[in-house]
């Protein structure tokens, strides 16, 4: 049986949410989570470790490569395979060029198909590295595995129009046993049990919501088993709070505190406000941000105006005409915002008989 771990998009060197109080801690957490993965392999060795691109968030410094290489030296029983992705692609002056990796490490340095055979494991690993930030050609589509029985793993990074489009069904039909994919930060399968994005090891920005970690797998006599292992130190979450006509700034802050306490104070939140709020309530979003790790407040709530009553009351005035302009049709979110913000401005400035 061959045991392996597949991870991707570690983005060492990234500092998510710059300007936020927790940004520096996040930069170190990304490193620490990668170290924790290596430490877990040291305690319970696997045969293979696949890193499907973007180990670094940008061109790695020499000291960073040495740090990573040292970590790989602590798991000598594990064969490590890695490639450069679109973020850490190999430039002419990159420290990736000619770097002396540990004996257990294979770095796919060329921007061309390379196959490494591991006879004792009856395993073949295929890969390449980015030498450009964008590669629009379908480079992988023409690849085929060696015509020998065994475990054939394609280490690939991409999947969109600017970063090597990937036809997973075509590659699976060509005979690859497993497609260890990187580039898309949300963990998911293109082909169940065959082609899998491990997702970012740690969430990198506020759009990387949900659980993050790596894929743990085994290959035994032609049977592939895969399991996603959540491993990130924290996650990005959307926290939706519903306002009503009785809401106040203080009640909203208490609601946010209680919700964050239930969902986890270590997580980072995008706060989404919905519902109808009292027209006189002016939301103080900066106060909301001080409650916890809140990176953004999206106010989708609307003032609780009785539009029919206001249109009747101010018929023949600018306010009545303004409401009438929006009446009787389905409004987009932008139009709805324009209606309520404009109406609030007109009412507050007292513009009536114009």
MOLINRA-V884082 format. One record per residue. N is the residue number from 1. RES is the residue in one letter. SS is DSSP state (H for helix, E for strand, - for the rest). Layout:
# MOLINRA-V884082
[[N:RES:SS] [N:RES:SS]]
This chain:
# MOLINRA-V884082
[[1:X:-] [2:X:E] [3:X:E] [4:X:E] [5:X:E] [6:X:E] [7:X:E] [8:X:E] [9:X:-] [10:X:-] [11:X:-] [12:X:E] [13:X:-] [14:X:-] [15:X:-] [16:X:-] [17:X:-] [18:X:-] [19:X:-] [20:X:-] [21:X:-] [22:X:-] [23:X:H] [24:X:H] [25:X:H] [26:X:H] [27:X:H] [28:X:H] [29:X:H] [30:X:H] [31:X:H] [32:X:H] [33:X:H] [34:X:H] [35:X:H] [36:X:H] [37:X:H] [38:X:H] [39:X:H] [40:X:H] [41:X:H] [42:X:H] [43:X:H] [44:X:-] [45:X:-] [46:X:-] [47:X:-] [48:X:E] [49:X:E] [50:X:E] [51:X:E] [52:X:-] [53:X:-] [54:X:-] [55:X:-] [56:X:E] [57:X:-] [58:X:-] [59:X:-] [60:X:-] [61:X:-] [62:X:H] [63:X:H] [64:X:H] [65:X:H] [66:X:H] [67:X:H] [68:X:H] [69:X:H] [70:X:H] [71:X:H] [72:X:H] [73:X:H] [74:X:-] [75:X:-] [76:X:-] [77:X:-] [78:X:-] [79:X:E] [80:X:E] [81:X:E] [82:X:E] [83:X:E] [84:X:-] [85:X:-] [86:X:-] [87:X:-] [88:X:-] [89:X:-] [90:X:-] [91:X:-] [92:X:-] [93:X:-] [94:X:-] [95:X:-] [96:X:-] [97:X:-] [98:X:-] [99:X:-] [100:X:-] [101:X:-] [102:X:-] [103:X:-] [104:X:-] [105:X:E] [106:X:E] [107:X:E] [108:X:E] [109:X:-] [110:X:-] [111:X:-] [112:X:-] [113:X:-] [114:X:E] [115:X:E] [116:X:E] [117:X:E] [118:X:E] [119:X:H] [120:X:H] [121:X:H] [122:X:-] [123:X:E] [124:X:E] [125:X:E] [126:X:E] [127:X:E] [128:X:-] [129:X:-] [130:X:-] [131:X:-] [132:X:-] [133:X:-] [134:X:-] [135:X:E] [136:X:-] [137:X:-] [138:X:-] [139:X:H] [140:X:H] [141:X:H] [142:X:H] [143:X:-] [144:X:-] [145:X:-] [146:X:-] [147:X:-] [148:X:-] [149:X:-] [150:X:-] [151:X:E] [152:X:E] [153:X:E] [154:X:E] [155:X:E] [156:X:E] [157:X:E] [158:X:-] [159:X:-] [160:X:E] [161:X:-] [162:X:-] [163:X:E] [164:X:-] [165:X:-] [166:X:-] [167:X:-] [168:X:H] [169:X:H] [170:X:H] [171:X:H] [172:X:H] [173:X:H] [174:X:H] [175:X:-] [176:X:-] [177:X:-] [178:X:E] [179:X:E] [180:X:E] [181:X:E] [182:X:E] [183:X:-] [184:X:-] [185:X:-] [186:X:-] [187:X:-] [188:X:E] [189:X:E] [190:X:E] [191:X:E] [192:X:-] [193:X:-] [194:X:-] [195:X:E] [196:X:E] [197:X:E] [198:X:-] [199:X:-] [200:X:E] [201:X:-] [202:X:-] [203:X:-] [204:X:-] [205:X:-] [206:X:-] [207:X:-] [208:X:-] [209:X:E] [210:X:-] [211:X:-] [212:X:-] [213:X:E] [214:X:E] [215:X:E] [216:X:E] [217:X:E] [218:X:E] [219:X:E] [220:X:E] [221:X:-] [222:X:-] [223:X:E] [224:X:E] [225:X:E] [226:X:E] [227:X:E] [228:X:E] [229:X:E] [230:X:E] [231:X:-] [232:X:-] [233:X:-] [234:X:-] [235:X:-] [236:X:E] [237:X:E] [238:X:E] [239:X:E] [240:X:E] [241:X:E] [242:X:E] [243:X:E] [244:X:-] [245:X:-] [246:X:-] [247:X:-] [248:X:-] [249:X:H] [250:X:H] [251:X:H] [252:X:H] [253:X:H] [254:X:H] [255:X:H] [256:X:H] [257:X:H] [258:X:H] [259:X:H] [260:X:H] [261:X:H] [262:X:H] [263:X:H] [264:X:-] [265:X:-] [266:X:-] [267:X:-] [268:X:E] [269:X:E] [270:X:E] [271:X:E] [272:X:E] [273:X:E] [274:X:E] [275:X:E] [276:X:E] [277:X:E] [278:X:-] [279:X:-] [280:X:-] [281:X:-] [282:X:-] [283:X:-] [284:X:-] [285:X:H] [286:X:H] [287:X:H] [288:X:H] [289:X:H] [290:X:-] [291:X:-] [292:X:-] [293:X:-] [294:X:E] [295:X:E] [296:X:E] [297:X:E] [298:X:E] [299:X:E] [300:X:-] [301:X:-] [302:X:E] [303:X:E] [304:X:-] [305:X:-] [306:X:-] [307:X:H] [308:X:H] [309:X:H] [310:X:H] [311:X:H] [312:X:H] [313:X:H] [314:X:-] [315:X:-] [316:X:-] [317:X:-] [318:X:H] [319:X:H] [320:X:H] [321:X:H] [322:X:H] [323:X:H] [324:X:H] [325:X:H] [326:X:H] [327:X:-] [328:X:-] [329:X:-] [330:X:-] [331:X:-] [332:X:-] [333:X:H] [334:X:H] [335:X:H] [336:X:H] [337:X:H] [338:X:H] [339:X:H] [340:X:H] [341:X:H] [342:X:H] [343:X:H] [344:X:H] [345:X:H] [346:X:H] [347:X:H] [348:X:H] [349:X:H] [350:X:-] [351:X:-] [352:X:-] [353:X:-] [354:X:-]]
